[in-house]
């Protein structure tokens, strides 16, 4: 594999799944299906698959502030809070998704 003008004998690729819009169900249900598909995946090269973690916010503002600081320090560009009961993927703006950019 060639990347940036360099040849790599054993390339290491990493894919992260954030959602699966083609799958019906709530976001936790869709991500469960993604995790199943990732577990079955096989590739000829070294590939790391991961899924974003679903963390539950307790509703406590101090917990939220700590979560925002922690992810900001890790270099994240923001957080997405989804309504876990919302069924189906929605495009565009939605009452079921809150994006917080740092």
C-alpha positions as CSV (number, residue, x, y, z in Angstrom):
1,X,0.0,0.0,0.0
2,X,1.2,3.5,-0.8
3,X,0.3,6.4,1.4
4,X,1.8,9.9,1.1
5,X,4.5,8.7,-1.3
6,X,5.7,6.0,1.1
7,X,5.2,2.2,0.7
8,X,4.0,0.2,3.6
9,X,4.5,-3.5,3.8
10,X,1.7,-4.1,6.4
11,X,-0.6,-1.1,6.3
12,X,-2.5,-0.4,9.4
13,X,-5.9,1.1,8.8
14,X,-8.5,2.1,11.3
15,X,-12.2,2.6,10.6
16,X,-14.7,4.0,13.1
17,X,-18.4,3.5,12.8
18,X,-20.6,6.3,14.0
19,X,-24.0,5.2,12.8
20,X,-25.7,2.9,10.3
21,X,-28.4,4.8,8.6
22,X,-29.5,1.9,6.4
23,X,-30.5,-0.2,9.4
24,X,-33.9,0.4,11.0
25,X,-34.2,0.9,14.7
26,X,-32.9,3.2,17.4
27,X,-29.3,4.3,17.5
28,X,-28.3,1.7,20.1
29,X,-30.0,-1.0,18.0
30,X,-28.2,0.2,14.8
31,X,-24.9,0.2,16.6
32,X,-25.4,-3.3,18.0
33,X,-25.9,-4.5,14.3
34,X,-22.7,-2.6,13.4
35,X,-20.8,-4.3,16.2
36,X,-22.0,-7.7,14.9
37,X,-20.9,-6.9,11.3
38,X,-17.5,-5.7,12.6
39,X,-17.0,-8.9,14.6
40,X,-17.5,-10.9,11.4
41,X,-15.3,-8.8,9.2
42,X,-12.1,-10.1,7.8
43,X,-9.5,-8.4,5.7
44,X,-6.2,-9.3,4.0
45,X,-4.5,-6.4,5.7
46,X,-4.3,-5.3,9.3
47,X,-7.4,-3.2,9.9
48,X,-8.7,-2.0,13.2
49,X,-12.4,-1.6,13.4
50,X,-14.1,0.3,16.2
51,X,-17.5,1.7,17.1
52,X,-18.2,4.8,19.0
53,X,-19.2,4.2,22.6
54,X,-22.5,5.1,23.9
55,X,-22.2,6.9,27.2
56,X,-25.2,7.8,29.1
57,X,-25.4,11.3,30.5
58,X,-27.1,11.2,33.9
59,X,-28.6,14.7,33.5
60,X,-26.2,16.1,36.1
61,X,-24.6,19.3,34.8
62,X,-21.4,18.6,36.7
63,X,-21.1,15.2,34.9
64,X,-21.7,16.9,31.6
65,X,-19.0,19.5,32.2
66,X,-16.5,16.8,33.2
67,X,-17.4,14.8,30.1
68,X,-16.9,17.8,27.8
69,X,-13.5,18.6,29.4
70,X,-12.4,15.0,29.2
71,X,-13.2,14.7,25.5
72,X,-11.8,18.1,24.7
73,X,-8.5,17.1,26.3
74,X,-8.4,14.0,24.2
75,X,-8.6,16.1,21.1
76,X,-12.2,15.5,20.1
77,X,-13.9,18.1,18.0
78,X,-17.2,17.7,19.8
79,X,-19.9,15.4,21.2
80,X,-23.2,14.1,19.9
81,X,-26.0,13.4,22.2
82,X,-28.8,11.2,20.7
83,X,-32.2,10.4,21.9
84,X,-31.8,6.7,22.5
85,X,-35.6,6.1,22.0
86,X,-35.7,7.8,18.6
87,X,-36.5,5.3,15.8
88,X,-34.7,5.5,12.5
89,X,-32.0,7.7,11.1
90,X,-32.9,11.4,10.5
91,X,-31.0,13.6,8.0
92,X,-30.6,17.3,8.7
93,X,-31.6,19.1,11.9
94,X,-33.5,17.0,14.4
95,X,-34.9,17.3,17.9
96,X,-33.3,13.8,18.5
97,X,-29.7,14.9,18.1
98,X,-27.7,17.6,19.9
99,X,-24.2,18.3,18.6
100,X,-21.8,20.1,20.9
101,X,-18.7,21.5,19.1
102,X,-15.6,22.5,21.1
